[in-house]
Amino acid sequence: MPAPKPRVVVTRRLPEPVETRMRELFDVELNLSDEKMSEAQLVDALQRADVLVPTVTDKIDQRMLAQAGENLRLIANYGAGVDHIDVATARERGIMVTNTPGVLTEDTADMTMALMLAVPRRLKEGLAVMDAPEWDGWSPMALLGHRITGKRLGILGMGRIGQAVARRARAFGMQIHYHNRRRLHRHHEEGLEATYWASIDQMLARMDYISVNCPATPATFHLLNARRLKLLKPGAIIVNTSRGEVIDENALAREIQSGAIAGAGLDVFEREPAVNPKLKGLPNVVLLPHMGSATEEGRIEMGEKVIINIKTFADGHRPPDQVTPSMI
C-alpha cells in the first residue's frame, strides 16, 4: 500500500504548471483566490498542514510557530529570502525550513541594472512627458542625465545576485567595488575585476552608485542608516532590489530631498506593502512594486524547487535547500 501523500497548504497562487504538479504529487490545498492569508488563516494552516508553502508576505514568527500542529514538519518557502520566518524557533520545534536559492539571481540582477539606468537617465520624467497631452519634440537640453560608463559601483553583499550585478555592470564599463561579510576568493575577484573594501564606510564615501544586494538579518537592519547615508557623494545613486529594511527610508528621503544624494531606485521597502510617502512623487526616485524577480521562468523554477524539497523530505531524505540559523 503506498504511503499517504503529505498534506501541503500553499498560501498564495502559484504558476499553473507548479500547481498542477503539486496536485499530482501531494494532498494539496491551493489558494486559488490569491488573497493574502490573515493571521488567523495562517495559524489555521500551520495547525492542519504537514507542509506549509509560504511566501515573503507571510510572517511566521515565534508566537505563530507555538500554535503549529504536531504534524507540521516542513516549511517549504516559495522564495530565497527567509527573514519572514523564525528559522531558529522552527528548528527548536522540529520543523525544517527550505527555500529556493539561485533561480532568481539573473532576474533580480537584470532589474538592478534597469533601475541603475532608469534613475540617472531620468526615465521617470521622460515617461511623464510622454503621458502628458502634448510633447514639444526633441531639444538638445531636454532631460539631460548621466552615463554610467566609467562610474564606480559599490555592491553591498557579494553573493549570487551581487556577483551577477557585477558582471552586468562590468559590461557597461563600470568599476566594481564591494563590501561583503566574507571576502571573495582571489580568482572570483579577478574574474569580476572587483575591489574589496573591509570598511563599508570607506567604500560608501567613494562610490557613484550603491547596489544593495545583502539579505535582511539583524546585522543588516538599517545598514545604510542616517550616518552612513551622509557619507555618500552628492551625485551618488542608491539601488535596492534586496530588502527594504537594509535602508533607513526616512533618512534616505531627507538626503534626497536636500540634494545630498542624487536619487534612488527602489524595488523593496522598509514596511511593505506600505511605501514611505516621503519617497513618492520625487522625480529622481524610481519606485517599483517588488517585481525584481517577476518573470514567468523564474516563478516556475521557484515552484520546481519547492516541489523537489517537499518530495525529497517526504521520501525521508534531507531536502537540497534546507536553511539553518547559521546560514542567515
C-alpha positions in Angstrom: 0.0 0.0 0.0 1.5 3.4 -1.0 2.4 5.9 1.7 -0.2 8.6 2.2 0.6 11.9 0.4 1.7 14.7 2.7 -0.9 17.4 3.3 0.5 20.6 1.7 -1.0 24.1 2.2 0.0 26.8 -0.2 -0.6 30.4 1.0 -0.6 32.2 -2.4 -1.4 31.5 -6.1 1.5 29.9 -8.0 2.0 29.4 -11.7 -0.4 26.8 -13.2 2.3 24.2 -14.1 3.5 24.3 -10.5 0.0 23.9 -9.0 -0.8 21.1 -11.4 2.3 19.1 -10.5 1.6 19.7 -6.8 -1.9 18.2 -7.3 -0.3 15.1 -8.8 2.2 14.6 -6.0 0.6 15.8 -2.8 -2.7 16.2 -1.0 -2.5 19.9 -1.7 -4.7 22.9 -0.7 -4.2 25.8 -3.0 -5.1 29.4 -2.5 -7.0 30.0 -5.8 -8.2 33.5 -4.8 -4.6 34.6 -4.3 -5.7 36.8 -1.4 -3.1 37.2 1.4 -3.9 35.0 4.3 -4.9 36.7 7.5 -3.0 35.8 10.7 -5.9 33.6 11.8 -5.9 31.8 8.4 -2.2 31.3 8.6 -2.4 29.9 12.1 -5.1 27.5 10.9 -2.9 26.4 8.0 0.0 25.8 10.4 -2.2 23.6 12.5 -3.6 21.5 9.6 -0.6 21.1 7.3 2.2 18.5 7.2 4.0 21.0 4.9 3.4 24.8 4.6 4.4 26.6 1.5 4.5 30.3 2.4 5.8 33.4 0.6 7.5 36.6 1.7 4.2 38.1 2.6 3.6 35.6 5.4 5.1 36.5 8.7 5.8 33.3 10.6 7.2 34.3 14.0 7.8 32.5 17.3 4.3 33.2 18.5 2.7 31.7 15.4 5.0 28.7 15.4 4.0 28.0 19.0 0.5 27.3 17.7 1.6 25.0 14.9 0.1 21.5 14.8 2.1 18.4 15.7 2.1 17.2 12.0 3.9 20.3 10.7 7.4 19.1 9.8 8.4 21.3 6.9 8.0 24.9 5.9 9.0 24.9 2.2 9.3 28.6 1.5 8.5 29.9 -2.0 11.4 32.3 -2.3 15.0 32.7 -1.4 14.8 35.1 1.5 13.6 33.6 4.8 13.7 36.7 7.0 9.9 36.4 7.4 10.3 33.0 9.1 11.7 32.4 12.6 14.1 29.7 11.5 15.7 29.2 14.9 12.3 28.6 16.6 11.2 26.3 13.8 14.3 24.2 14.2 13.7 24.0 18.0 10.2 22.7 17.3 11.5 20.1 14.9 10.2 21.9 11.8 12.6 22.1 8.9 12.8 25.2 6.6 13.7 25.2 3.0 14.0 28.0 0.4 14.6 28.4 -3.4 18.1 29.9 -3.9 19.7 30.5 -7.2 16.8 30.6 -9.6 16.1 34.3 -9.2 19.7 35.5 -9.5 19.6 36.6 -13.1 16.1 38.2 -13.0 17.0 40.3 -9.9 20.3 41.3 -11.4 18.5 42.4 -14.6 16.1 44.6 -12.6 19.0 46.1 -10.6 20.6 47.2 -13.8 17.3 48.5 -15.1 17.0 50.8 -12.0 20.6 51.7 -12.2 19.9 53.1 -15.7 16.5 54.5 -15.1 17.5 56.9 -12.3 20.4 58.8 -14.0 18.8 58.7 -17.4 15.6 60.3 -15.9 13.2 57.7 -17.4 10.5 58.5 -14.9 10.5 62.1 -16.0 10.6 61.1 -19.6 7.6 58.8 -19.2 5.7 61.7 -17.5 6.4 63.9 -20.5 5.0 61.3 -22.9 1.9 60.8 -20.8 1.1 64.5 -21.0 -1.4 65.6 -23.6 1.3 67.1 -25.9 5.1 66.8 -26.4 7.0 69.7 -27.9 9.6 67.4 -29.6 13.3 66.9 -29.2 15.5 69.6 -27.6 19.3 69.4 -27.1 19.0 70.3 -23.5 15.9 68.4 -22.5 16.1 65.8 -19.7 19.9 65.6 -19.7 21.0 62.7 -17.5 24.3 61.0 -16.8 26.0 57.9 -18.2 27.0 55.0 -16.0 30.1 54.1 -18.0 33.3 54.8 -16.1 31.4 55.2 -12.8 32.2 53.4 -9.5 29.7 50.9 -8.3 29.8 49.7 -4.7 27.9 46.5 -4.1 26.7 45.6 -0.6 26.5 41.9 -0.5 28.5 39.9 -3.0 26.6 36.6 -3.1 25.0 35.1 -6.2 23.0 38.3 -7.0 25.7 40.7 -6.2 28.1 38.9 -8.5 25.5 38.8 -11.3 25.1 42.5 -10.9 28.9 43.0 -11.0 29.1 41.0 -14.3 26.4 43.2 -15.9 27.9 46.4 -14.6 31.3 45.5 -16.0 29.8 45.1 -19.4 28.6 48.7 -19.1 32.1 49.8 -18.3 31.6 50.4 -14.5 34.3 50.0 -11.9 33.3 47.3 -9.4 33.8 47.6 -5.7 32.2 45.6 -2.9 31.7 45.0 0.8 30.8 41.6 2.0 30.7 39.6 5.2 33.5 37.4 3.7 35.9 38.4 1.1 35.6 36.5 -2.2 38.3 34.1 -3.3 41.0 35.8 -5.3 40.1 34.2 -8.6 36.5 35.4 -8.2 37.7 38.9 -7.6 39.9 38.8 -10.6 37.2 37.4 -12.8 34.9 40.3 -11.8 37.7 42.9 -11.6 36.3 43.8 -8.2 37.9 45.7 -5.4 37.2 44.6 -1.9 36.6 47.0 1.0 36.7 45.8 4.5 35.3 49.1 5.7 31.8 49.8 4.4 32.2 53.5 5.5 35.3 54.0 3.4 33.7 52.4 0.4 30.5 54.4 0.6 32.3 57.7 0.6 33.9 56.9 -2.8 31.2 55.4 -4.8 28.9 56.9 -7.5 26.4 54.1 -7.3 25.4 51.8 -4.4 23.6 48.5 -5.1 22.1 46.8 -2.1 22.2 43.0 -2.5 22.6 41.7 1.0 19.9 39.7 2.9 17.8 41.1 5.7 19.3 40.0 9.0 19.6 41.6 12.4 23.1 42.6 11.3 22.0 44.4 8.1 18.9 46.2 9.6 19.4 49.9 8.7 22.9 49.0 7.5 22.5 52.2 5.5 21.5 54.4 8.4 21.4 58.2 8.6 25.1 58.4 9.5 26.2 56.3 6.6 23.9 57.9 4.1 25.6 61.2 4.9 28.9 59.7 3.8 27.7 59.4 0.2 28.8 61.8 -2.5 26.2 64.4 -3.6 25.9 62.7 -7.0 25.5 59.2 -5.7 22.6 57.0 -6.5 21.3 54.1 -4.4 19.5 51.0 -5.9 17.9 48.4 -3.7 16.5 45.1 -5.0 17.1 43.1 -1.8 15.2 44.0 1.3 13.8 47.4 2.3 14.9 47.1 6.0 18.5 47.5 5.0 17.9 51.2 4.4 16.6 53.8 6.8 14.0 55.2 4.4 13.2 58.3 6.4 16.9 59.2 6.4 17.2 58.4 2.7 14.2 60.6 1.9 15.8 63.5 3.8 19.1 63.2 2.0 17.4 63.0 -1.4 15.1 66.0 -0.7 18.0 68.1 0.4 20.1 67.2 -2.7 22.8 65.4 -0.7 22.0 62.2 -2.7 21.2 62.4 -6.4 18.5 59.7 -6.4 17.3 56.2 -5.7 15.8 53.2 -7.5 13.8 51.0 -5.0 12.0 47.7 -5.7 11.7 46.9 -2.0 10.5 48.9 1.0 11.0 49.0 4.8 7.4 48.4 5.7 5.9 46.6 2.7 3.4 46.9 1.3 3.4 50.4 2.8 5.6 52.8 0.8 7.2 55.8 2.6 5.1 58.8 1.4 8.3 61.0 1.6 9.7 59.0 -1.3 6.6 59.2 -3.6 6.5 62.0 -6.1 10.2 62.7 -6.2 11.3 63.0 -9.8 14.7 61.4 -9.1 13.3 58.3 -7.2 12.0 55.3 -9.2 9.7 53.0 -7.2 8.7 49.5 -8.3 6.3 47.1 -6.6 8.8 44.4 -5.6 9.0 42.9 -9.1 12.7 42.2 -9.3 12.2 38.5 -9.6 8.9 38.6 -11.5 9.5 36.5 -14.6 7.4 33.6 -15.6 10.5 31.5 -16.0 11.8 32.4 -12.5 8.4 31.8 -10.8 8.1 28.3 -12.3 11.7 27.4 -11.4 10.9 28.5 -7.8 7.9 26.2 -7.7 10.0 23.3 -9.1 12.5 23.8 -6.3 9.7 23.8 -3.7 8.3 20.6 -5.1 11.8 18.9 -5.0 12.3 20.0 -1.4 8.9 18.6 -0.4 9.2 15.3 -2.3 12.7 14.7 -1.0 11.6 15.4 2.6 8.5 13.2 2.2 10.8 10.4 0.9 12.8 10.5 4.1 15.8 12.4 2.8 17.3 15.8 3.5 16.0 18.4 1.1 18.7 20.1 -1.1 17.7 23.6 0.1 17.5 23.3 3.8 18.0 26.5 5.7 19.6 26.6 9.1 20.0 29.5 11.6 23.8 29.6 10.9 23.1 30.4 7.2 21.1 33.5 8.0 
